[in-house]
Amino acid sequence: MPPWSKGAQAESQSIAFSAIANFTGSHKDRMSAQAVSRALDVGAETVVLASSGNAAVSAAAYCAAAGLACEVATYQDMPEPFARALHRLGARRITFGRGFGRWEHLRRRVEQDGAFALTNYSVPAVGSPAFGVEGYRAVALECVADGCIPDHVLVPTARGDLLWGLYSGLRDLLQAGLIARMPRLWAVEPFPRLSRVLEGAAPQGEFSGATAQFSIAGSTVTLQQMLAVQRSGGGAVMVGDADASEGSAQLAAQGLWVELCAGASLGALAQLRARGEIASSEHALLLLTAKGDRDAFDTFP
């Protein structure tokens, strides 16, 4: 589970965690492995993507191993550890001021130059191409293989690729009779986006906000993430930077050094327990999306 998973028993807070090899330290390796393999299958020479950090480094590493050119449309203020990693891995970095500019650039590269898109380039935004998102379905399979069938799963979410991949894997396991119930899935977000859509806002809108949780700092909502939480009976939980930092510190005290948005999952768990959404007898699985060694957030509780 990417790269660590933490199972929290809601009342006693007893935990179990396991490490699975994600070579660049984030769950994005699941997507890169599948999508870069597809790029090779179709004879692509260049992979393009829009990313604020983890997906960029992951794609650059897998492209380097596969002998493919990698071009990343990102923001000017990308944290230095990510920018340095892209340089070392030989990726080309192009900076933009906002997300829509990145997607427009990717669309031109795909439609005019035949590049292979690893992430979204549509407006309104959709998730990444299915060949990459399929890689996240394995998380559900690993849960079952480990005997972990939680009542709830909390997922740090931007455009919902991990959330949808997990949902689709669990959905198929349920239909096959391999699990008895669908866990409730919760999208953890740094400012209101999906939560506003679930309250009636138009899903095609732009939901801007300021956050240090750069891995999930996008301003759009996708149909995939909305369907994943609705069909599973879950929802969205907003966790600000201060609570995310507190969660990261608590996880670090137990030996788990994670990026800021992964720490937000612990804050979301506390909120859901306080609201009565997670009972004391239920179990929650927190998806810890990446290690903390590239995180630029430097204000700790």
N, C-alpha and C positions, 0 to 999 in steps of 0.2 A: 504494500500500500504506500502511496507516494508522498514523500520518501519515507515517512514514518506514519503510522496510524496510532491513534490513542483511543482506547476504549474506556469510557468513563461510566462507572456505575453511579447513577445519579445521587443516591443517598450517601454512600460511604466514600465516594470518590476513589475507590480502588482502581488501579489502572493496569493495562497491559499494552506493550507496544512492540512493533516488529519493524525491522529495516529491510527494505527491498532495494536492490541496486538500481538507482537512477543516476546515470554516470555523470551528469552535470549538476546533480544535487536538487533537481526539481521534478515534479510530476510531468512537466512538459516533454520529458524524454519519451514518455509513452506515445505522445502524438508524433514527435519527430521520427521515431523509429518506423512507424507505419507510413507516414506521409513521404518521407525521403525514399523509402523503398518503392512507393508508387511512382515518384518522380523518375527513378531509374527505370522502372518498367515501361513508362511511356516515352522514354528517350529524351527527357528534359535535360537541359544543360545548366539552367539557372533556377534556383528556388527563391521566391520572394515572399516576404511576410511583413506584417505590422506587429510590433511588439514593444512593450515598455521595459522588458528585461529578461525574464526567465526563458520565454519562448525563443527570444533572439539568440541567447547563448546556446541553448539546446540545439536549435536548427543549425547554427553555425558549426557546432561540433560534429553533428551527424553529416552535414554536407561536406565538411573537410574530409571525414572518413570515407565518404562515397565518391569523392572527386568532383563534386558539383560546386558551382559558384553559388554564393549566398548573398542576398541583398536585403537589408533590413530597413524598413521605414519606421523611424522612431521619433522620440521627442528630443529637443535640444537639451533638456535638463536630465537626461538619462544618468543615473548614478555612475560615478567613475568606475567602480569595479566591473559593471556590465560593459561599458564602453571599452575598457581595457581588454576584457575577454574577447569581444568581437574583433578587435584589432589583432590580437594574438592568433585567433582562429582563422583570420583571413577573410572575414566577411566585410562587405561594403555597407557602410552606414549612411543613410540619408535622413536628415532631420526635418521635422515639421512642427508647426505650432499647435495643431489640433488634429483630432482623429480623422475627420473627414478628408483632410488633405492627404493623409497617409493612404486611405482607401482609394482615393482617386488616382494616386500614383500607381498603386498596385494594379488597378484596373487597366491602366494604359500599358503597363509592362506585360500583363497577361494577354490582353486583346491585340496589342500591336506587335509585341516582341515574342510571344509564345512562351513566356516564363511560367513556371509552375507555382501556383499560389498555395502557401501553407496555411494561411489564415484568411479571414473575411476581407472582401473588397467591395461589398455591396452596401448601398444606402437605400432604405433602412438596413441596419446591421443584422446579419445572421451569424450563426456560429461558423467555426472553421469547417473546411471540407470534410466530408464523412470519412475519407481514408485516414485522416489523422484522429478524429474524434473516436473512431472505432478502437483505438489503442487504450482508451480509458475504460472500456467495458471490462477489461481484465481485472480492474479493481474489484468489481462485484464478484467475479469468479474466485479471486483470492480470498475474499471475505468468507465465502462458503467453504472453500477448501480448508480454511483455518478454523472452521466451526463458529465463525462470528456472524450472527444474524441479528444486528441491532434493531432496536425499535425506532431509532432516529439516526440520521446522518447529517452532520453539519459541514458545509462545503464553502470555503471562501470563493466568491464568485464575481467575475467581471461580466463576460458575455456568455458564460454558462457551458463551455465545452466539457469540462470535467463533470459538472452537474448532470448534463444530458447523457454523457457516456455512461456514468454510473447508473442513472435511471434506466436507460435502455437495457443494460446488462441485467439489472435486478428484475425488470419487467419480463425478460425472456426466461430467467430462472424461475420466476413465479408461474409463468404459463406452462413451463415444462414440469412443474410439480416438484422442483428441487428446493424451493423454500416455501414456507407456509403462509407468509405475509409479505407485503411490501413495506419496507421501512419508510417512515416519513422523512422527506428530504427538505433541508432548510438551506436557503442561500444566505450566506453571511456577506453583507455589503457595508462599505465604509460611510456611505451617505445614502439617503433614500432614492432608490431607482425602482427596482422591482417592487418594493413595498408600496410605492406610489401607484404603480400600474395595477397591482392587486387591489388597490383601493378605488380604481376607476380611471386613472390617468391613461392617456393614449400611449400604447407601447412604442409607437414610432417617434416619440419625442426625445429631446436631449435633456439629460438630467445631470447638470453640472454640480460639482462640489469640490472642496479642497480636502486633501488627505495625504498623509505620508505613506499610506498603504498602496504604494505605486503598482503593485502587481494586480490589484483589482480596482484601479482608479478610473476605469472607463466611464463614459457618460451616456451609454446606451443600454437598452434592454432588448433581449432577443426572445422570439417565440419559444425557442427550445427551453430556455430556463423557466419561462412562465409555465409551460406544460409540465415540466419535470416536477415542480413543487405542487401544482394544482392536482395532477393525477396521483401523486403520492400522498396527498393530504397534508403537505407541509406548508412552507411559506417563506418569508424573507425576514431577516433580523438585521437591524442596523447597529453596528458597533463602531464607535469613534476611536480615534488614535490613542487616547489615554487608556481606555479599557483594553484595547488591543495590546498596548505596551505592557500593561499589568498582566494580561494573559501570557504574553511571551516570557515575562519574568518568572511566572509560576511554572511554566513548562521547562524553562532553563534550570530551575531548582530541582527538577526531576530528571535532568540529563538530556533534555531535548532543546537544541538550539535551532529556532525556526524563524522564518521571516515574519514581519509584523502582522501581515494579514492572517497568517496561520494562528498567531496568538489571539486574533479576534474571535476564533471559534470558541475559545474558552469563555470569553465574555458573552458570546451568544448563548452558550449553554446555561450560564447563570441567569440570563434574561428569560429564557424559555422555562427554566425551573420556577422562577419567581412568578411567571404568568400562569403556571399550572399546565403548560403544554407538555412538559416532560415530568412524569410522575416519579416518585421516589423508587418505585419498583422497576422502572424501565432503564434500558441501557442506551447510551448514545455513543456514536463513533465520530470522532473528529478527524477530518482529513487535513493533515499538516503538509502543505503544498510544496515547501522548499526550505532548505537550510537558511540560516541567518547570516552567513558569511558575506553576502553581497548587499545586505540591507543597509540603506543609507540613514535610517532613523536612529538618532543618537541621543534622544531624551528618554531616560528610563525612570521608573518609579522609585 
